[in-house]
Amino acid sequence: MVKKKENSKLGKQDWINLGLKVLSESGVAAVRVEPLAKLLEVTKGSFYWHFKNRAELLDALIDAWIANDTDGIIEQVEREKGDASAKLLRLFELAVQDDGQVENAIRAWARNEPQVAVVLKDVDQRRFDYTKNLFLELDFTPFEATTRARMVYYSLVGEFTLGARTNQEERLAEIRLQHKILTHRDLD
């Protein structure tokens, strides 16, 4: 249960944060106004102070996921000092720090909701294009850059889907080796 301090005001972000938690643990069907209000120990009226309806909350959850797991990561990588190789390494490291639960919940939701599927397709394309462009900056041919971007992106999404996670230290060592392999030029 999420408890608020006596004198603190419940904000829109509190609803979004709890919505993302419930989404990741139980799926979109569990993201309902009344159960969320009970978890926050407030009335449903508090919800309607911040959102018109459940659909608006669901849109906010998708927006928050994009802001955190796509835009936020790209912004962090772009602040990175160094060349495209350093940026790729930072991108890989940030990606494996996520547990993938929200990602998996969004992907499951998209299988049954065409509008979410469109958003997911756009997010996948943006992430892929960003990764590919970093490989292009390293002077790989378009074909090589596309292949490398697919390998890393599909591997990460697959890892989230399968839940095949080692401990964080091992995972970082693995992703650094993948970076070394994928940025290496002489494969012949």
MOCOR-V141140 format. One record per pair of residues at least 12 apart in sequence whose ideal C-beta (glycine too) atoms are under 10 Angstrom apart, sorted by the first residue. I is the first residue (numbers start at 0). J is the second residue. If there is no record, write none. Layout:
i={I:I}
j={J:J}
This chain:
i={0:0:0:0:1:1:1:1:1:1:1:1:1:2:2:2:3:3:3:3:8:8:9:9:9:9:9:9:9:9:10:10:10:11:11:11:11:11:11:12:12:12:13:13:13:13:13:14:14:14:14:14:14:14:14:14:14:14:14:14:15:15:15:15:15:15:15:15:16:16:17:17:17:17:17:17:17:18:18:18:18:18:18:18:18:18:18:18:19:19:19:19:19:19:19:19:19:19:20:20:20:20:21:21:21:21:21:22:22:22:22:22:22:22:22:22:22:22:23:23:23:23:23:23:23:23:23:23:24:24:24:25:26:26:26:26:26:27:27:27:27:27:27:27:27:27:27:28:28:29:30:30:30:30:30:30:31:31:32:32:32:32:32:32:32:33:35:35:57:57:57:57:58:58:58:60:60:60:60:60:61:61:61:61:61:61:61:61:62:63:64:64:64:64:64:64:64:65:65:65:65:65:65:67:67:68:68:68:68:68:68:68:68:68:69:69:69:69:69:69:70:70:71:72:72:72:72:72:72:72:72:73:73:73:73:73:73:73:75:75:75:75:76:76:76:76:76:76:76:76:76:76:77:77:77:79:82:82:82:83:83:83:83:83:83:83:83:83:84:84:84:84:84:84:84:84:85:85:86:86:86:86:86:86:87:87:87:87:87:87:87:87:87:87:87:87:88:88:88:88:88:88:88:89:89:90:90:90:90:90:90:90:90:91:91:91:91:91:91:91:91:91:91:91:92:92:92:92:92:93:94:94:94:94:94:94:94:94:94:94:95:95:95:95:95:95:95:95:95:95:95:95:96:96:96:96:97:97:98:98:98:99:99:99:99:99:99:99:99:100:100:101:102:102:102:102:102:102:103:103:103:103:103:105:105:105:106:106:106:106:106:107:109:109:123:123:126:126:126:126:127:127:127:127:127:127:128:129:129:130:130:130:130:130:130:130:130:130:130:131:131:131:131:131:131:131:131:131:132:132:133:133:133:134:134:134:134:134:134:135:135:137:137:137:138:139:139:139:143:143:143:146:147:147:147:148:150:150:150:151:151:151:151:151:154:154:154:154:155:155:158:158:158}
j={37:38:39:40:13:16:17:20:35:38:39:40:41:38:39:40:39:40:41:45:45:48:36:39:40:41:45:46:48:49:45:48:49:46:48:49:50:56:59:49:59:63:35:39:41:45:49:32:35:36:39:41:45:46:48:49:50:56:59:60:49:50:56:59:60:62:63:64:60:63:30:34:35:36:38:39:56:30:31:32:35:50:53:56:57:59:60:63:59:60:61:63:64:67:100:101:104:105:35:38:100:101:34:35:38:60:104:57:60:61:64:100:101:103:104:105:107:108:60:64:98:99:100:101:102:103:104:105:100:101:104:104:103:104:107:108:111:57:60:104:105:107:108:109:111:112:115:108:111:104:53:56:57:60:104:108:53:56:45:46:47:50:52:53:56:46:53:56:108:112:114:115:114:115:118:101:104:105:108:115:105:108:109:114:115:118:119:122:118:101:101:102:104:105:118:119:122:105:118:119:121:122:125:97:101:93:94:97:99:101:102:105:122:126:121:122:123:125:126:129:122:125:93:89:90:93:94:96:97:126:129:86:90:93:125:126:129:130:89:90:92:93:88:89:90:91:92:93:94:129:130:133:89:90:129:93:133:136:137:132:133:134:135:136:137:138:139:182:133:134:136:137:178:179:181:182:133:178:129:130:132:133:136:137:130:133:134:136:137:147:148:151:177:178:181:182:133:174:175:177:178:179:182:133:178:126:129:130:133:151:155:174:178:130:151:154:155:171:173:174:175:177:178:181:170:171:174:175:178:174:126:130:151:152:154:155:156:158:159:174:155:158:159:164:165:167:170:171:173:174:175:177:167:170:171:174:155:159:159:162:164:155:156:158:159:160:161:162:164:159:162:159:119:122:155:156:159:160:156:159:160:161:162:118:119:122:119:123:156:159:160:160:122:123:152:156:148:152:155:156:145:148:149:151:152:153:148:148:152:144:145:147:148:149:150:151:152:155:181:143:144:145:146:147:148:149:151:152:144:148:147:148:182:146:147:148:151:181:182:147:148:181:182:184:184:181:182:184:181:184:186:181:180:181:182:181:177:180:181:174:177:178:180:181:173:174:177:181:174:177:170:173:174}
